[in-house]
Protein backbone atom coordinates (compact mmCIF):
# COMPACT_ATOMS: atom_id res chain seq x y z
CA UNK A 1 0.00 0.00 0.00
CA UNK A 2 1.10 3.56 -0.66
CA UNK A 3 2.23 5.55 2.40
CA UNK A 4 -0.54 7.77 3.75
CA UNK A 5 0.47 11.45 3.92
CA UNK A 6 -1.13 14.72 5.03
CA UNK A 7 -0.34 18.00 3.26
CA UNK A 8 -1.20 20.78 5.70
CA UNK A 9 -1.52 23.64 3.16
CA UNK A 10 -2.11 23.89 -0.60
CA UNK A 11 1.06 23.47 -2.66
CA UNK A 12 1.72 24.30 -6.33
CA UNK A 13 -0.64 22.24 -8.48
CA UNK A 14 2.13 20.38 -10.29
CA UNK A 15 3.61 19.22 -6.98
CA UNK A 16 0.22 18.19 -5.62
CA UNK A 17 -0.21 16.08 -8.76
CA UNK A 18 3.09 14.29 -8.10
CA UNK A 19 2.17 13.70 -4.46
CA UNK A 20 -1.25 12.30 -5.42
CA UNK A 21 0.36 9.90 -7.89
CA UNK A 22 3.07 8.59 -5.57
CA UNK A 23 1.28 8.53 -2.22
CA UNK A 24 -2.13 8.12 -0.60
CA UNK A 25 -2.40 11.87 -0.14
CA UNK A 26 -4.86 13.96 1.86
CA UNK A 27 -4.86 17.67 1.04
CA UNK A 28 -6.09 20.49 3.24
CA UNK A 29 -8.64 21.75 0.71
CA UNK A 30 -9.55 24.85 2.75
CA UNK A 31 -5.87 25.98 2.86
CA UNK A 32 -6.55 27.43 6.33
CA UNK A 33 -3.92 26.69 9.00
CA UNK A 34 -4.77 23.47 10.83
CA UNK A 35 -5.57 23.66 14.53
CA UNK A 36 -3.34 22.06 17.14
CA UNK A 37 -6.04 19.43 17.67
CA UNK A 38 -6.12 18.60 13.96
CA UNK A 39 -2.35 18.37 13.79
CA UNK A 40 -2.24 16.17 16.88
CA UNK A 41 -4.79 13.82 15.34
CA UNK A 42 -2.81 13.66 12.10
CA UNK A 43 0.13 12.07 13.95
CA UNK A 44 -2.10 9.08 14.69
CA UNK A 45 -3.53 8.68 11.17
CA UNK A 46 -0.75 9.44 8.67
CA UNK A 47 2.67 7.95 7.87
CA UNK A 48 4.05 11.40 7.03
CA UNK A 49 2.98 15.00 7.56
CA UNK A 50 4.12 17.80 5.25
CA UNK A 51 4.00 21.00 7.35
CA UNK A 52 4.90 24.60 6.56
CA UNK A 53 6.08 27.56 8.62
CA UNK A 54 2.40 28.34 9.35
CA UNK A 55 2.06 25.05 11.26
CA UNK A 56 3.26 25.36 14.84
CA UNK A 57 4.47 21.99 16.11
CA UNK A 58 5.48 22.45 19.76
CA UNK A 59 6.00 19.48 22.08
CA UNK A 60 2.36 19.67 23.16
CA UNK A 61 1.10 18.79 19.68
CA UNK A 62 2.97 15.46 19.61
CA UNK A 63 0.69 12.74 21.04
CA UNK A 64 1.82 10.80 24.09
CA UNK A 65 0.49 7.59 22.56
CA UNK A 66 2.54 5.71 19.96
CA UNK A 67 2.33 7.72 16.74
CA UNK A 68 1.91 6.49 13.19
CA UNK A 69 3.83 9.40 11.67
CA UNK A 70 7.48 8.66 11.02
CA UNK A 71 8.39 11.66 8.83
CA UNK A 72 7.82 15.43 8.91
CA UNK A 73 8.82 16.66 5.44
CA UNK A 74 8.82 20.41 6.01
CA UNK A 75 8.05 22.77 3.12
CA UNK A 76 10.73 25.40 3.76
CA UNK A 77 14.29 25.75 4.93
CA UNK A 78 13.48 27.01 8.43
CA UNK A 79 12.29 24.52 11.03
CA UNK A 80 12.17 26.47 14.30
CA UNK A 81 8.37 25.95 14.32
CA UNK A 82 8.98 22.23 14.94
CA UNK A 83 10.06 20.87 18.33
CA UNK A 84 12.91 18.66 17.12
CA UNK A 85 13.46 17.05 20.53
CA UNK A 86 9.84 15.92 20.66
CA UNK A 87 10.19 14.48 17.16
CA UNK A 88 13.39 12.62 18.03
CA UNK A 89 11.83 11.16 21.18
CA UNK A 90 9.12 9.57 19.04
CA UNK A 91 11.46 8.37 16.31
CA UNK A 92 10.18 10.89 13.77
CA UNK A 93 12.57 12.07 11.05
CA UNK A 94 12.41 15.76 10.10
CA UNK A 95 13.55 17.16 6.73
CA UNK A 96 13.59 20.61 5.14
CA UNK A 97 14.13 22.14 1.69
CA UNK A 98 17.46 24.01 1.71
CA UNK A 99 19.29 25.62 -1.19
CA UNK A 100 16.39 26.13 -3.57
CA UNK A 101 15.13 29.43 -2.12
CA UNK A 102 18.50 31.15 -1.71
CA UNK A 103 18.39 33.53 -4.66
CA UNK A 104 14.77 34.60 -4.32
CA UNK A 105 15.12 35.34 -0.60
CA UNK A 106 18.30 37.33 -1.25
CA UNK A 107 16.43 39.27 -3.94
CA UNK A 108 13.72 40.18 -1.42
CA UNK A 109 16.36 41.26 1.13
CA UNK A 110 17.82 43.68 -1.40
CA UNK A 111 14.32 44.82 -2.40
CA UNK A 112 13.58 45.73 1.21
CA UNK A 113 16.94 47.45 1.61
CA UNK A 114 16.40 49.60 -1.47
CA UNK A 115 12.74 50.29 -0.74
CA UNK A 116 13.22 51.51 2.82
CA UNK A 117 16.36 53.54 2.12
CA UNK A 118 14.88 55.29 -0.94
CA UNK A 119 11.40 55.65 0.66
CA UNK A 120 9.77 53.71 -2.20
CA UNK A 121 6.80 52.46 -0.18
CA UNK A 122 6.15 55.87 1.29
CA UNK A 123 6.43 57.49 -2.14
CA UNK A 124 4.07 55.04 -3.80
CA UNK A 125 1.46 55.53 -1.08
CA UNK A 126 1.68 59.30 -1.53
CA UNK A 127 1.34 59.07 -5.29
CA UNK A 128 -1.57 56.60 -5.23
CA UNK A 129 -3.39 58.83 -2.73
CA UNK A 130 -3.13 61.71 -5.17
CA UNK A 131 -0.97 63.69 -2.74
CA UNK A 132 2.23 64.05 -4.78
CA UNK A 133 2.86 67.78 -5.19
CA UNK A 134 5.29 67.30 -8.08
CA UNK A 135 9.08 67.21 -8.23
CA UNK A 136 11.11 69.55 -6.07
CA UNK A 137 14.71 69.47 -4.75
CA UNK A 138 13.74 68.59 -1.18
CA UNK A 139 10.97 66.09 -1.79
CA UNK A 140 11.23 62.70 -0.03
CA UNK A 141 15.00 62.61 0.37
CA UNK A 142 16.29 59.14 1.12
CA UNK A 143 19.62 57.44 1.81
CA UNK A 144 22.20 56.52 -0.81
CA UNK A 145 22.96 52.79 -1.00
CA UNK A 146 25.94 52.55 -3.34
CA UNK A 147 29.27 52.47 -1.54
CA UNK A 148 27.81 51.99 1.93
CA UNK A 149 28.56 49.14 4.36
CA UNK A 150 26.27 46.15 4.72
CA UNK A 151 26.48 43.94 7.79
CA UNK A 152 25.32 40.35 7.42
CA UNK A 153 24.26 38.39 10.50
CA UNK A 154 24.51 34.72 9.49
CA UNK A 155 26.75 34.09 6.48
CA UNK A 156 25.08 30.95 5.15
CA UNK A 157 23.74 30.47 1.64
CA UNK A 158 21.26 33.35 1.77
CA UNK A 159 23.62 35.65 3.66
CA UNK A 160 26.30 35.11 1.02
CA UNK A 161 23.83 35.63 -1.82
CA UNK A 162 22.66 38.92 -0.29
CA UNK A 163 26.24 40.05 0.30
CA UNK A 164 27.15 39.30 -3.33
CA UNK A 165 24.25 41.37 -4.60
CA UNK A 166 25.20 44.25 -2.32
CA UNK A 167 28.92 44.15 -3.15
CA UNK A 168 28.92 43.45 -6.87
CA UNK A 169 25.67 45.28 -7.62
CA UNK A 170 26.07 48.33 -5.37
CA UNK A 171 29.78 48.43 -4.54
CA UNK A 172 29.01 47.95 -0.86
CA UNK A 173 31.62 46.93 1.69
CA UNK A 174 30.64 43.67 3.39
CA UNK A 175 31.19 42.85 7.04
CA UNK A 176 29.58 39.91 8.78
CA UNK A 177 29.12 37.85 11.89
CA UNK A 178 28.84 34.07 11.80
CA UNK A 179 29.19 31.63 14.69
CA UNK A 180 31.75 29.55 12.81
CA UNK A 181 34.66 30.74 10.70
CA UNK A 182 33.75 31.42 7.05
CA UNK A 183 36.67 31.81 4.66
CA UNK A 184 36.26 30.67 1.06
CA UNK A 185 36.59 31.96 -2.48
CA UNK A 186 33.21 33.73 -2.39
CA UNK A 187 34.13 35.60 0.80
CA UNK A 188 37.56 36.57 -0.51
CA UNK A 189 36.13 37.71 -3.88
CA UNK A 190 33.87 40.17 -2.05
CA UNK A 191 36.62 41.28 0.32
CA UNK A 192 34.13 40.49 3.09
CA UNK A 193 35.43 40.77 6.65
CA UNK A 194 34.25 38.53 9.48
CA UNK A 195 34.01 40.37 12.79
CA UNK A 196 34.14 38.63 16.17
CA UNK A 197 30.76 39.75 17.57
CA UNK A 198 27.31 40.84 16.43
CA UNK A 199 27.91 44.11 18.26
CA UNK A 200 30.98 44.81 16.12
CA UNK A 201 28.91 44.42 12.96
CA UNK A 202 26.03 46.55 14.24
CA UNK A 203 28.35 49.40 15.23
CA UNK A 204 29.90 49.64 11.74
CA UNK A 205 27.12 48.79 9.28
CA UNK A 206 24.88 51.25 7.46
CA UNK A 207 22.52 48.38 6.66
CA UNK A 208 22.13 45.22 8.78
CA UNK A 209 20.61 42.19 7.06
CA UNK A 210 19.56 39.19 9.16
CA UNK A 211 20.06 35.67 7.82
CA UNK A 212 20.43 33.59 10.99
CA UNK A 213 18.18 30.66 11.95
CA UNK A 214 15.20 31.21 14.22
CA UNK A 215 14.32 29.26 17.33
CA UNK A 216 15.14 29.44 21.01
CA UNK A 217 18.87 30.01 20.56
CA UNK A 218 18.36 33.09 18.39
CA UNK A 219 15.08 34.38 19.79
CA UNK A 220 15.36 38.17 20.08
CA UNK A 221 19.01 38.07 19.07
CA UNK A 222 18.29 41.63 17.94
CA UNK A 223 17.12 43.22 21.18
CA UNK A 224 17.03 46.69 22.71
CA UNK A 225 20.72 46.71 23.62
CA UNK A 226 21.81 45.65 20.15
CA UNK A 227 19.45 48.06 18.41
CA UNK A 228 20.97 50.75 20.59
CA UNK A 229 24.40 49.76 19.31
CA UNK A 230 23.49 50.38 15.66
CA UNK A 231 24.37 53.57 13.83
CA UNK A 232 21.70 56.22 14.27
CA UNK A 233 21.12 56.40 10.49
CA UNK A 234 21.24 52.63 9.94
CA UNK A 235 18.53 50.31 8.63
CA UNK A 236 17.55 46.80 9.77
CA UNK A 237 16.47 44.20 7.20
CA UNK A 238 14.92 40.88 8.25
CA UNK A 239 14.17 38.04 5.85
CA UNK A 240 15.27 35.33 8.32
CA UNK A 241 12.62 34.47 10.93
CA UNK A 242 10.35 36.82 12.83
CA UNK A 243 11.44 35.69 16.28
CA UNK A 244 15.05 36.83 15.85
CA UNK A 245 13.89 40.44 16.37
CA UNK A 246 12.28 41.79 19.54
CA UNK A 247 9.42 43.73 17.93
CA UNK A 248 8.75 45.86 21.01
CA UNK A 249 12.40 46.93 21.11
CA UNK A 250 12.37 47.61 17.37
CA UNK A 251 9.28 49.80 17.65
CA UNK A 252 10.88 51.76 20.50
CA UNK A 253 14.10 52.22 18.52
CA UNK A 254 12.21 53.45 15.46
CA UNK A 255 9.96 55.81 17.43
CA UNK A 256 12.97 57.25 19.27
CA UNK A 257 14.94 57.69 16.05
CA UNK A 258 17.70 55.34 17.24
CA UNK A 259 17.76 53.77 13.76
CA UNK A 260 16.55 55.21 10.46
CA UNK A 261 14.17 52.45 9.38
CA UNK A 262 13.47 48.77 8.86
CA UNK A 263 12.46 46.39 6.08
CA UNK A 264 10.66 43.25 7.27
CA UNK A 265 9.41 40.15 5.47
CA UNK A 266 8.87 37.97 8.56
CA UNK A 267 7.23 38.53 11.95
CA UNK A 268 7.07 36.94 15.36
CA UNK A 269 3.58 35.44 15.62
CA UNK A 270 2.70 36.02 11.97
CA UNK A 271 0.31 36.66 10.36
CA UNK A 272 -0.19 39.17 13.20
CA UNK A 273 1.89 42.31 12.75
CA UNK A 274 2.18 44.96 15.48
CA UNK A 275 -0.10 47.89 14.56
CA UNK A 276 2.65 50.33 15.52
CA UNK A 277 4.85 48.99 12.72
CA UNK A 278 2.07 49.34 10.17
CA UNK A 279 1.67 53.01 11.06
CA UNK A 280 5.34 53.87 10.45
CA UNK A 281 6.36 55.43 7.14
CA UNK A 282 10.01 54.46 7.63
CA UNK A 283 9.19 50.74 7.71
CA UNK A 284 8.61 48.57 4.63
CA UNK A 285 6.50 45.49 5.33
CA UNK A 286 6.09 42.45 3.08
CA UNK A 287 3.87 39.40 3.75
CA UNK A 288 6.59 36.71 3.94
CA UNK A 289 7.41 36.78 0.21
CA UNK A 290 11.02 35.56 0.42
CA UNK A 291 10.48 32.35 -1.56
CA UNK A 292 7.33 33.43 -3.37
CA UNK A 293 8.17 32.76 -7.01
CA UNK A 294 6.69 29.99 -9.15
CA UNK A 295 10.10 28.45 -9.74
CA UNK A 296 11.19 28.46 -6.10
CA UNK A 297 7.94 27.14 -4.63
CA UNK A 298 7.93 24.32 -7.20
CA UNK A 299 11.55 23.50 -6.37
CA UNK A 300 10.74 23.48 -2.65
CA UNK A 301 7.87 21.09 -3.27
CA UNK A 302 10.00 18.72 -5.33
CA UNK A 303 12.70 18.78 -2.66
CA UNK A 304 10.11 17.63 -0.14
CA UNK A 305 8.93 14.95 -2.57
CA UNK A 306 12.53 13.71 -2.88
CA UNK A 307 12.79 13.45 0.90
CA UNK A 308 9.49 11.59 1.09
CA UNK A 309 10.42 9.17 -1.69
CA UNK A 310 13.85 8.42 -0.22
CA UNK A 311 12.41 7.85 3.24
CA UNK A 312 9.75 5.37 2.17
CA UNK A 313 12.21 3.58 -0.12
CA UNK A 314 14.40 3.18 2.98
CA UNK A 315 17.20 5.28 1.50
CA UNK A 316 19.01 8.10 3.36
CA UNK A 317 16.94 11.28 3.13
CA UNK A 318 18.89 14.11 1.48
CA UNK A 319 17.79 16.92 3.81
CA UNK A 320 17.55 15.46 7.30
CA UNK A 321 17.61 17.95 10.18
CA UNK A 322 16.50 15.53 12.94
C-alpha positions in Angstrom: 0.0 0.0 0.0 1.1 3.6 -0.7 2.2 5.6 2.4 -0.5 7.8 3.7 0.5 11.4 3.9 -1.1 14.7 5.0 -0.3 18.0 3.3 -1.2 20.8 5.7 -1.5 23.6 3.2 -2.1 23.9 -0.6 1.1 23.5 -2.7 1.7 24.3 -6.3 -0.6 22.2 -8.5 2.1 20.4 -10.3 3.6 19.2 -7.0 0.2 18.2 -5.6 -0.2 16.1 -8.8 3.1 14.3 -8.1 2.2 13.7 -4.5 -1.2 12.3 -5.4 0.4 9.9 -7.9 3.1 8.6 -5.6 1.3 8.5 -2.2 -2.1 8.1 -0.6 -2.4 11.9 -0.1 -4.9 14.0 1.9 -4.9 17.7 1.0 -6.1 20.5 3.2 -8.6 21.8 0.7 -9.5 24.8 2.8 -5.9 26.0 2.9 -6.5 27.4 6.3 -3.9 26.7 9.0 -4.8 23.5 10.8 -5.6 23.7 14.5 -3.3 22.1 17.1 -6.0 19.4 17.7 -6.1 18.6 14.0 -2.3 18.4 13.8 -2.2 16.2 16.9 -4.8 13.8 15.3 -2.8 13.7 12.1 0.1 12.1 14.0 -2.1 9.1 14.7 -3.5 8.7 11.2 -0.7 9.4 8.7 2.7 8.0 7.9 4.0 11.4 7.0 3.0 15.0 7.6 4.1 17.8 5.2 4.0 21.0 7.3 4.9 24.6 6.6 6.1 27.6 8.6 2.4 28.3 9.3 2.1 25.1 11.3 3.3 25.4 14.8 4.5 22.0 16.1 5.5 22.5 19.8 6.0 19.5 22.1 2.4 19.7 23.2 1.1 18.8 19.7 3.0 15.5 19.6 0.7 12.7 21.0 1.8 10.8 24.1 0.5 7.6 22.6 2.5 5.7 20.0 2.3 7.7 16.7 1.9 6.5 13.2 3.8 9.4 11.7 7.5 8.7 11.0 8.4 11.7 8.8 7.8 15.4 8.9 8.8 16.7 5.4 8.8 20.4 6.0 8.1 22.8 3.1 10.7 25.4 3.8 14.3 25.8 4.9 13.5 27.0 8.4 12.3 24.5 11.0 12.2 26.5 14.3 8.4 25.9 14.3 9.0 22.2 14.9 10.1 20.9 18.3 12.9 18.7 17.1 13.5 17.1 20.5 9.8 15.9 20.7 10.2 14.5 17.2 13.4 12.6 18.0 11.8 11.2 21.2 9.1 9.6 19.0 11.5 8.4 16.3 10.2 10.9 13.8 12.6 12.1 11.1 12.4 15.8 10.1 13.6 17.2 6.7 13.6 20.6 5.1 14.1 22.1 1.7 17.5 24.0 1.7 19.3 25.6 -1.2 16.4 26.1 -3.6 15.1 29.4 -2.1 18.5 31.1 -1.7 18.4 33.5 -4.7 14.8 34.6 -4.3 15.1 35.3 -0.6 18.3 37.3 -1.2 16.4 39.3 -3.9 13.7 40.2 -1.4 16.4 41.3 1.1 17.8 43.7 -1.4 14.3 44.8 -2.4 13.6 45.7 1.2 16.9 47.4 1.6 16.4 49.6 -1.5 12.7 50.3 -0.7 13.2 51.5 2.8 16.4 53.5 2.1 14.9 55.3 -0.9 11.4 55.6 0.7 9.8 53.7 -2.2 6.8 52.5 -0.2 6.1 55.9 1.3 6.4 57.5 -2.1 4.1 55.0 -3.8 1.5 55.5 -1.1 1.7 59.3 -1.5 1.3 59.1 -5.3 -1.6 56.6 -5.2 -3.4 58.8 -2.7 -3.1 61.7 -5.2 -1.0 63.7 -2.7 2.2 64.0 -4.8 2.9 67.8 -5.2 5.3 67.3 -8.1 9.1 67.2 -8.2 11.1 69.5 -6.1 14.7 69.5 -4.8 13.7 68.6 -1.2 11.0 66.1 -1.8 11.2 62.7 0.0 15.0 62.6 0.4 16.3 59.1 1.1 19.6 57.4 1.8 22.2 56.5 -0.8 23.0 52.8 -1.0 25.9 52.5 -3.3 29.3 52.5 -1.5 27.8 52.0 1.9 28.6 49.1 4.4 26.3 46.2 4.7 26.5 43.9 7.8 25.3 40.4 7.4 24.3 38.4 10.5 24.5 34.7 9.5 26.7 34.1 6.5 25.1 30.9 5.2 23.7 30.5 1.6 21.3 33.3 1.8 23.6 35.6 3.7 26.3 35.1 1.0 23.8 35.6 -1.8 22.7 38.9 -0.3 26.2 40.0 0.3 27.2 39.3 -3.3 24.2 41.4 -4.6 25.2 44.2 -2.3 28.9 44.2 -3.1 28.9 43.5 -6.9 25.7 45.3 -7.6 26.1 48.3 -5.4 29.8 48.4 -4.5 29.0 48.0 -0.9 31.6 46.9 1.7 30.6 43.7 3.4 31.2 42.8 7.0 29.6 39.9 8.8 29.1 37.8 11.9 28.8 34.1 11.8 29.2 31.6 14.7 31.7 29.5 12.8 34.7 30.7 10.7 33.8 31.4 7.1 36.7 31.8 4.7 36.3 30.7 1.1 36.6 32.0 -2.5 33.2 33.7 -2.4 34.1 35.6 0.8 37.6 36.6 -0.5 36.1 37.7 -3.9 33.9 40.2 -2.0 36.6 41.3 0.3 34.1 40.5 3.1 35.4 40.8 6.7 34.3 38.5 9.5 34.0 40.4 12.8 34.1 38.6 16.2 30.8 39.8 17.6 27.3 40.8 16.4 27.9 44.1 18.3 31.0 44.8 16.1 28.9 44.4 13.0 26.0 46.6 14.2 28.3 49.4 15.2 29.9 49.6 11.7 27.1 48.8 9.3 24.9 51.3 7.5 22.5 48.4 6.7 22.1 45.2 8.8 20.6 42.2 7.1 19.6 39.2 9.2 20.1 35.7 7.8 20.4 33.6 11.0 18.2 30.7 12.0 15.2 31.2 14.2 14.3 29.3 17.3 15.1 29.4 21.0 18.9 30.0 20.6 18.4 33.1 18.4 15.1 34.4 19.8 15.4 38.2 20.1 19.0 38.1 19.1 18.3 41.6 17.9 17.1 43.2 21.2 17.0 46.7 22.7 20.7 46.7 23.6 21.8 45.6 20.1 19.5 48.1 18.4 21.0 50.8 20.6 24.4 49.8 19.3 23.5 50.4 15.7 24.4 53.6 13.8 21.7 56.2 14.3 21.1 56.4 10.5 21.2 52.6 9.9 18.5 50.3 8.6 17.6 46.8 9.8 16.5 44.2 7.2 14.9 40.9 8.3 14.2 38.0 5.8 15.3 35.3 8.3 12.6 34.5 10.9 10.4 36.8 12.8 11.4 35.7 16.3 15.0 36.8 15.8 13.9 40.4 16.4 12.3 41.8 19.5 9.4 43.7 17.9 8.8 45.9 21.0 12.4 46.9 21.1 12.4 47.6 17.4 9.3 49.8 17.7 10.9 51.8 20.5 14.1 52.2 18.5 12.2 53.5 15.5 10.0 55.8 17.4 13.0 57.3 19.3 14.9 57.7 16.0 17.7 55.3 17.2 17.8 53.8 13.8 16.5 55.2 10.5 14.2 52.4 9.4 13.5 48.8 8.9 12.5 46.4 6.1 10.7 43.2 7.3 9.4 40.1 5.5 8.9 38.0 8.6 7.2 38.5 11.9 7.1 36.9 15.4 3.6 35.4 15.6 2.7 36.0 12.0 0.3 36.7 10.4 -0.2 39.2 13.2 1.9 42.3 12.8 2.2 45.0 15.5 -0.1 47.9 14.6 2.7 50.3 15.5 4.9 49.0 12.7 2.1 49.3 10.2 1.7 53.0 11.1 5.3 53.9 10.5 6.4 55.4 7.1 10.0 54.5 7.6 9.2 50.7 7.7 8.6 48.6 4.6 6.5 45.5 5.3 6.1 42.4 3.1 3.9 39.4 3.7 6.6 36.7 3.9 7.4 36.8 0.2 11.0 35.6 0.4 10.5 32.4 -1.6 7.3 33.4 -3.4 8.2 32.8 -7.0 6.7 30.0 -9.1 10.1 28.5 -9.7 11.2 28.5 -6.1 7.9 27.1 -4.6 7.9 24.3 -7.2 11.6 23.5 -6.4 10.7 23.5 -2.7 7.9 21.1 -3.3 10.0 18.7 -5.3 12.7 18.8 -2.7 10.1 17.6 -0.1 8.9 14.9 -2.6 12.5 13.7 -2.9 12.8 13.5 0.9 9.5 11.6 1.1 10.4 9.2 -1.7 13.9 8.4 -0.2 12.4 7.8 3.2 9.8 5.4 2.2 12.2 3.6 -0.1 14.4 3.2 3.0 17.2 5.3 1.5 19.0 8.1 3.4 16.9 11.3 3.1 18.9 14.1 1.5 17.8 16.9 3.8 17.6 15.5 7.3 17.6 17.9 10.2 16.5 15.5 12.9 
